[in-house]
Amino acid sequence: MLLISRRMYAIIFFLCIVKAAYAEPSLSVRYLINEPVSLLDWGTYFLKKDLENSIKQTDSAPAVRFVDVDYDYEKNMIILQIRYHIKTGELSHVVIKDFCRSLLNTVRLEMYVDPKTGKLQFPTLKQSKVSEYFFHNGYHDANQPETLASDIDRITNIDVGVWRGNEFVNCKGELMGSDIYYMGSEK
């Protein structure tokens, strides 16, 4: 009888601990659970992940890099932002303005745009890789604008910044363009 009561106490004790360990989501977590994710949020998140994978560090470009994709509400612009900080003494033979241009054009190529013409690389393409991230997979929404892909491509800009020591160059350009605009100081 004593053995049964000890087991019974152990079971009751275990059940009380398990129940005490369960907790309801906090007010903040419940708020987040109920907030929908827009296709804009979804698209910029996965575009950033893809861009990070596309712009990898290599031995020929030893640098600390930062990649971000953001939507500027005031300008109605999607901005692909890449920042490189080249370690002092590394790539001293490289003109950072050329390096900046090369990075910007690499992004264009990765997104299926010919940097020389500012047009899609292949005639069969209907959209850049950028706009692929802003569509539902598996079904077509009847409310989706027919010009969604071209609208996304048109408002997407690339912003690349390169630092080496006290030198800095910032180059910018439209995704669907061939022009590059420079700012900064270099030796």
N, C-alpha and C positions, 0 to 999 in steps of 0.2 A: 504494500500500500504506500509506503514511504517512497519507493522508487517511482510509482505512477505520479504522485503529487510533485516530485521534483521535475519529472518530464513535463508535466502540465505547466508548472511555473516557467520552465525554460521556453516552452512554446508560446505562452502568453507574453513573456518578456520579449521574445523575438518579434512577435507580431506588433507589439507596441513600438519597438525601435523602427521597424520597417515603415509603419504608418507615419511616424514622426519624421522620417527622412524625406517623405514626399512633400513637395511644396508647390503651390500654385504659381504660375508666372506672375512677375511683378507687373505693376501698372504700365511701366515703360515697355516691357517685353510684350504685353498684350497689345499695346498701341502699335508696335512694330509688326506684330503678326497680322494685324488688320489693315495695314497700309499696303496698297497695291504697288507693284513695281511697274513702271511705264516701259514701253519699248525703247524710249530714249535712254532711260537708266540702264536697261538691259544691254542695249547696243553699245553704249559707251564703255560699260564694264568689260564686255567680251572683246571689243575692239582694242582696248588697252592691253588686255592679256595677250592678244595676238601680236600687237605691236611690240610688246616686251620680248616675245619670243623671236620676232623677226629681226630686231635690232640687238643682236647679241655682242658681247665683248669678245674680241679675238686677240691673239697675241700681237697682231699688227695695229691694234687700237686699244692699248692699255689705258682704260679710263673708268672713272666712276660715272655711271649713267643714271638718268632719271627719265622715266617715260610716264606721260599722263594723257588722258583724253578727257576733254571737258566741253560742255556746251555753255557758251556765253549768251545769256538771255537778252542782254541789251543789244548785242550785235547780231543776234540770230546766226551764230557761227559755231560749228564744231571745230575744235582746235586739237590737233595732234601735236603734242609738245614733247620734244626730246632735248635733254640737256646732257652734255658731256663735259666732264672735268678731266682733262688730260693731266696726268701727273707731271710735275716739273722735271724737265730733262728727257721726258719721253717724246717721241715723234718730233724731235727738234728740227728735222729736215722737212717737215710738212708745214705748209702755209695753212693756218687754221681757217682762213676764208675758203680755201679749196676743200678742206675737210668738211666744213659746214655745208657747202654746196653739194658735196658728194653724199652726205648723210640725208639731206633733203631729197635729193634725186633717188636715193635708195628707197626711201619711204614711198615715193611716187611709184617706183617700179614694183615694190611689194604689194601695192594697192592696185595693180594692173593698169597704171597710167604711164604712157611714154613721156619721159621728162623733156624730150626735144620738141614734141608737138603739143603736149598737154591733153592729148586724146587717149581713149582706151587703147591698150596695146594691140588688141586683136579685133577685127571687124565683127566677129561673132558675139563679142561681149556687149551686154546691154547696160551694165553697171559696173562700178568699181568694186573692189573688195570691201571698201568702207561701208557702202550702203547695204551689203549683204547682212550686216548685223542688226538691221532695223526692220526686219520682216518677221512675221510669224512663220514658223516651220510647220508644214503639214496641212495648212489650210490658207485660203485667201479671204481676208476680211473685205466684205462688200463696201465698207466705208473707206477703205484705203485709197488715197489719191493715186491716180494712174501715173503721176509724175514723181512719186515718192523717191525712187532711186536717183533720178536726175536732180531732184531738189536737194537730197542729202549730199550728193557729190558736189553740187554747186556751192553749198555753204561750208564745205570742209576746207580748212586751211592747215598748213604745216608750219610749225614754229620750232626752229632748231637753234640752240645756243651752245657754243663751245668755249671753254676756258682752258688756258694753259698759263700758269703763273699769273702775271698781271695783264695778260692779253685776253680779250673777249670779243667774240663775233657772234652776232645774232642774225640768222637769215630766215626769211619767211616767204611763203608762196602759197598760192591756191593749189589744192590737190589737182584739179583739172586745169592746170596752166603750165606754162614753161618758164615764166618770169620768176626771178628770185630777187628779193630786196634785202639789202645788208645794212646793219647798224653795228657800231662797236668800235673798238680800238685794237689794232694789232701793230706789231713792230715791223 
